[in-house]
Amino acid sequence: MTMAATAGRSAISPRAAVLSYLAVSGIVLLLMMLFGLTMRLAQAQWISVSPDFFYVVMTMHGAGMVGIAGLCSAAVMWHFVRRHVPVSTAVFLTNLVFFLIGAVLILGSGFIGGFGAAWTFLFPLPAHSMGLWSVNAAAAYLVGLIFIGVGFLLLHLDIARGILSVYGGLGAALGVKQAFGLTDKAGPPPAVTASTMALIANILGILVGAAVLIISLVNLYVPSFTFNALAAKNLIYYFGHTFINVTIYMAVIAVYEILPIYAHRAWKTNWAFYLAWVLSTVFVLTVYTHHLLMDFAMPTWTLVAGQIISWLSGLPVLLVTAFGTLTVVYRSGLRWNPAAALVFLGVAGWAIGVIPAIADGTIAVNSVMHNTQWVPGHFHTYLLLGMIAMVLGFMTYLTNPQPRYGFAWLGYWLYLGGGVVFVLAFLLAGSVSVPRRYAVHVAQWLPYDRMGSIGAAFAIVGVLILIVRFFVGMRAAASAQDPSG
């Protein structure tokens, strides 16, 4: 069943709306990558950056990357789910407007107001700046996050409306009956199942995030209004970890949709596929506690649960996706091009990045490794070489599905080579206990910093090439026939 967007009509076509998302994403992604390179160069002592400014850049980089990961993966999800359910282009564009407003507020809070409390804004740190930023700067940051959250909430609610109108319930769209063998009927398409999981997790996470953001805002202007700091940390990580995790589950739709086109094979679903998505829906909402393994005040049972769920969380969907990817590609006669190679790389980067993540989710390892560069090593692996690779593949596929690929291949290899060196520098540094979030590094740590800086530079050039190529192809892509109907 193919369905056009029938609700909330917009003067902008659905395809142009998706391209707008990706254009903004490309620009912001490059900017955030440059922020990351700035930090690595400063740690390598190749440039001089004051510690105060370093933490501003770190905060902007973290918040910006989480936000842009959500935006570009939402574009992937919306583009493909609208083939199956009615969704509103106007709501989709409203999310983009809210994101831009939030981004301006967040960037202003840092580069004008000096806010540098990290993207996690742990309560009550925003209100205790030691004179480094004002109350208004902290408020601008929190309000910016609220704008972004409200935009995504509207988007997910609209997709939920469309899914309910076609499938009658979220359980049916998730494939619960197929997962447990309760029906012989064919299950929903992968794009619908993945979108359902994403909206369940993100709606709950955003509502929790809104609560703790409002609490923090009130505390800024009414200091006598206090809240348990450990409870606030739980709420923040429930919101933040869920949001960043869900970006991968939205972006993976590109794998399900794009690889079969080039391999000339359908992506086959079965009970195991749907069971994996049902289990991951539960896991993604409960795995955040592995960020609290070093908080001795947490109840012991929550930490034990956090460890066990950390071992299990990423595996169900990853396993069925990795197996499905190999099945689609194996002996298919696929003629590799950068779009196919990028989404294939995304699965590999996701799978490899989960390994050090599972290690860090083990209490005995976490107590030694969590405050080291091992942590940015694992999440940069499955975000930079996983989720972002899927999105770059989607961008390449959209702007020139049957192209001359030479320029894009150059971008691909620079991105892959630089990205591998970049994440290895983090992991190697973490293995020898180089701490994370330090603005100033001692001489013994500099080789890892310099290795990471070189890798980051090559990766940025590769991404720049792919994004420039996307902008060059945008006009033709906007006028191309939309396969969504």
N, C-alpha and C positions, 0 to 999 in steps of 0.2 A: 504494500500500500504506500503510495506516494501522496503527500499532502503539502499544499502551499500554506504559507502563513496567512491565516484568515482573520486573525483578531488584531486590533490595535494597528491599523494600516498606517504606513509611514511613507513620506514622499521619497525616501531613499529605499532602493531595492534591497532585498535581503543579502544578495551577493555583495553589493557595495558596502552594506553595513559590516559584513564580515571582513572585507578588505580594510575598512576603516579601523576596526579593532586591531588587525594585524599591523597596519601602518603605525599606529600609536605604540603597539607592543614592540615593534622593531626599534623605534627611536628610544623608548624608555629602557629597553633591554641593553642597548649599546651604552647608554648613559650609566646604568647601574654597573655594567661590566667595567667601565672606566673608573668608577668609584672603587671597585674591588681591586683593580690594578694599582690605583693610588695607594691603597693600604699596603699591598704587598711591596711596592717600591719603597714606601716609608720604612717598613720593617726590615727591608734589605739594606737600608741606609744608602740607597741610590738617589733619593730625594729627601728633603727635610720638611717634615710636617709636625706642627705642634701637637702634643698629646690631646689637648682639648679639641682641636679640629679633627684629629683622627677619629675620636669617638662620635663626633657629629657625622662624619662620612660613614662610619660603621653603622650607625643607626639608619641613615638614609639608604644605604646599600641593602641592609636587611629588610627594611619595610618595603622598599621599592621592588626588590626581587620577589618577595612574597606576593605583593600586589600584582606585578606584571605577569608572574606565573599563573595567577588566577585568571587574569584578563585574557591572555592568549589561549589558555587551555579551554576557557569558556567559549571562545570563538570556534574552536574545533568541535566541541560538544554541540553547540547550537546549530552549526552548519549541517551536521549530519542528522541530528535528532529531528530537525524540521522536515526531513523526508517522510517521517512516520507519524508525527503529531502536529496539530495546529499550534503555532507559537506566534508571539507578537514581535514584529520588528521594532515597533515603537518602544516596548519595554526593553528590548535588547539594546537599543541606542540610549535609553535612559540610564542603563547601567554604565555605559561608556561615559556619559556626561558626569554622573556621580563619581566615577573613578577619577576623572580629570580634576574635578573640584577637590576631592580628597587628596590627590597627589600634590596639587598646588599648596594646600594647607600644610601637608607634611614637609614638603621641601622648604617652605617658608619657615616652619618651626625650627628647622635645623640650620639652614644657611643664613637666615636673618635672625632668628631667636636664639640659636646656639644649642637647641635641644639635643642631648646626646645620651639618653638613658637606655639605649639599645631598642631594637624593634619590639622587644617583649614588654617594655614599659612596666616592669614589675612593681606592684604596689608596695610601699608608698613612695618609691624612688622619684617619680615625676614631680612630687611636691617637695623634694629635698635635694635641691640642685647645688647647694653650697655656693650659690651666687653665679653659677655658670649659665643658667637660663632663667627666664622669668616664668611666672605662673601662666601668663598668657601664651608663651611659646609652648609650654607643656599642653595647655588646653587646645591650641591649634593642632598639635599632633594627634591628640585623642579624638578631636572632632573630625579630623581628616580620616582616621580609621573608621569612624562611625559612618561617614558618607560612603566610603567604599563598601562597608558591610551592608548598608541599606540597599545600595545598588545591586549587589549580588543577591540579597534576599528577594528583591523584586523579580530578578531574573529567574531564580530557582522556583519561586511561587508560580510564575507564568508557565514554566515548563511543566510543573506539577499539574497545573490546570489542564494543559494540553494532553498530558499522559492520562489523567483521570478521565478525560472526555472520550478517549479511545479505548483504554484498557479497563476502566472501571475501578481500579484500585492499584496502589503502589506495589502490593504483593504480586499481583499478576504481571505488572511491568518488570518487576525484578526477577520473575521466573521462579517463584517459590514452589509452585506445584510441580514444575518440571524438575527442580532441584531434588525434591523428595519423592519423585516417582508417583505423584498423585494424579497425573493426567498423561495421556499419550499425545495431546495436541502439541503442535510446534510452539516453541517459546518465542518471546519477543526478540526483535533484532538486537544485536550487541549494543548498538548506539542507544537504544531505549533502556536496556538493562543498566548500562554504565551511567547514563544520565539520571536514572532513578536512584541509584546508590549515591551519586554525587549530591543530589538535592536533599535526600534524607539527612546525610551527614552534615552538609553545609547549613541547612536551615537550623538544625539544632545547635551547631557550633556558633553560628552568627548570633543567635538569640542569647546564648550564654556570654559571648563576647560583648554584646551590647550592654548587658547587665554590669559587667565588671568595668567597662569603659565609663558608664554613667556614674558608677560608684567612685571611680578615680577622679572624674571631673568634679563631682561634688566636693570631694576631699581637697581638691586644689583651692577652692574658694571658701570652704568651711572646714578648716583643719580639725575642728572638734569632732567632725563626722569621721569615724574610723571604721575599719573593717579588718577582720583577721587576715594577716598577710599570707599565711599558708593557704587559706581558702581562696584568696584572690589569685595566688599562683596557680592553683588547680584550675580555676575558671579561665585564666589567660591561656594556659597550655591546652586546655580542652578546645578552646576557640582556635588558637594559632596553629597547633599541631594538626588539628583536623583540617583546617583550611589548606595548609600547604600539602598535606597528604592527598587531599582530594584533587589537587591540580594534576597529579599523575593519572588518576583514574578518569579524568575528563580527557586528557591528552591522548590516552591509549586508544581512544576511539579512532584516531587517525590510523593506527596500525590495523585495526579491524576493517577499515574502509579502503585504505589506499593500497596496501600490499596485494590484496586479491585482484585489484584492477590490473596491476602489472604482471602478476603471476597467472592470470586468467583462471583462477580457482576461487570458489566461494569459501568464505570463512564459515566452517561448520560448527554449530553449537550442539550441546548435548547436556545431560543431567549434571555432569561434572562442571561444565562451564557455569551453569546457573548456581550450583551449590557454592562454587568459589566466590561468586559475587554476593551471595547471601551471607556467607561467613565473613567476607571482607567488610560488609556493611556494619556488622557487629564489631569487628576488630578495630576498624578505623575510629570508632567512637569511644573505644576503651583503652587504646594503646598509649595515650598521652602520658600515662603515669611513669613511663620509663624516663621521662625528663625529671622525675622527682625522686629517683633512686638514692640520691645523696641527701635527701631531706629526712633526717633521722626522726623528726616529729611525726612523719606520716604513719598511719596504722600499718603494721607489718604486712597484713594480708593484701593491702593495695600494692605494695612494692613487689610482693611475690607474684601477684596477678600481672603487674606491669612487665615483669621479666618474662613470664610464660607467654603473654600475648605478644610481646616484642618478637619472640622467636617465631610466632605463628602468623603475625599480622600480614606481612607482605607476601606470604607464600601462595595462598590459594589462587588469586587472580594472576600473579606473576607466573606461576607454574602453567596454568591453562593457556596464558597468553604466549609464553615462550614455546610451549609445545605446539600450539596452533600456528605460531609464526614459522617454526621449522617445517611443519607439515605443509603449509601453503607454499613455502619456497622450495622444498626438496624436490629435485627433478622436475621442476615446473617449466624449465626453459626460460625463466625470467631473465630478461636483458637488463642488467643493473643500470640504474640511473640515479642521480643524487637524491631525488625524492624517495625512491624505494630504499636506498642505502641509509638515508637519515632516519626513517621510521624503524628500520631494522636495527640500526645503531641504538635507537631509543630503548628498544627492548633489552639489548645487551647491556647498556649503561645502567638501566634500572636493575637488572639481575645482579650485576657485579656490585653495585652500590649497596644492595641489601646485605651482602656478606659482612662488611665491616659494621653495618648498622646493627645486625643481630649480635655481633660480638660486643658492641658497646651497650646493648640492651641486657647484658648479663651482669648481675650485681657485682660479682667479683672483679670483672673487667672494668665496669663502669666506675668503680671507686678509684681506679688508677687512671683511666683514660678520658673520663668525661670532660674534664677541664683542659684537655690538650687539643692540638690541631687535628687529632683523629676525627673529631666530630665534624668540623667543616669539610674534612676529607670525604667522609661517607655521604654527607648530604649534597655536596657539590657533584659527587659521582652520579647519583641517580637523578639530580635535577639538571645539572649542566649537560651531562652526556646521556641522560635519559629523557626527562620530560621536555627539555628545550629542543633536543634533537627531533622528537616527534613533531613539535610545533614547526620547526624549520623545514621538516619534510612536508608538512601540510602547506606551508607558504610556497615552497618550491612547486608542489603539485598544482596548486591553485593558479599560479601565475604563468605556467607554461607546461601543460600536461604532456605535450609531444614536442620537445624542444631540441635545440642544439645546446648541449650541456657543459661544454668545456670550461666556461667561467665558473659554473657552479661546482664542478669537480674540484677546482683549485680551492674554493672556499671550504668544501667538505673536508679535504685532507688537512688543511691548515687548522680548521676547527677541531678535528679529531686528534691530530698530533699534539697540538697545543693543549687541548683539554686533558689528554692523558697525562702529560707532563705536569700540568697544573694540579690535578687531584693527587697524583703520586707524591708531589712535594708535601702536600698536607698530611697524607697518610704516613709517609716516612718520618716527618717531623713529629707527628703524634706518637709514633712507635718509640721515640726516644724522649717522650714527655715534654716536647716544646709546648708551652701553654698557649691557649687561644685567647683572643681579646686583649693582648698586650700591645700597646702602642710602640714600645721601645724594646728591641731585642738585643741580647748580648751576642758577642762575636761567634760563639759556638753554634748559634742558630742561623747565622746569615746564609750559609750554603743552601739551606732549604728555602729560605725566603727568595733568594736569587733564582733558584731553579723554578719556583712557583711564579715569579715575575715574568720570566722568559716564556713559560708555558702560557700564562694568561695573555701576554702580548700576541702570541701567534693565534690563540683561540679567538681573540677579539678581531684580528684581521680577517680570519676565516668567516666569522659571523657577519662582519661588515660587508664582505663580498656577497654573501647569501642575501643579506637584507637589501643591498643596493640592487641586486638582480631582481628582488621582489618588487621594489619600487619601479624599476624599468618596465616590468611586465604588468603593472597594476592596471593600466588603461585598457590593454587588450583583455585582461582577466575580467574587468568590470563589465565589458560588453559581451563576453562569452555567454553561451547558453548555460543557465544554472541547472545542474543535474538534479537539484531538489524540486524542480517543477515550477 
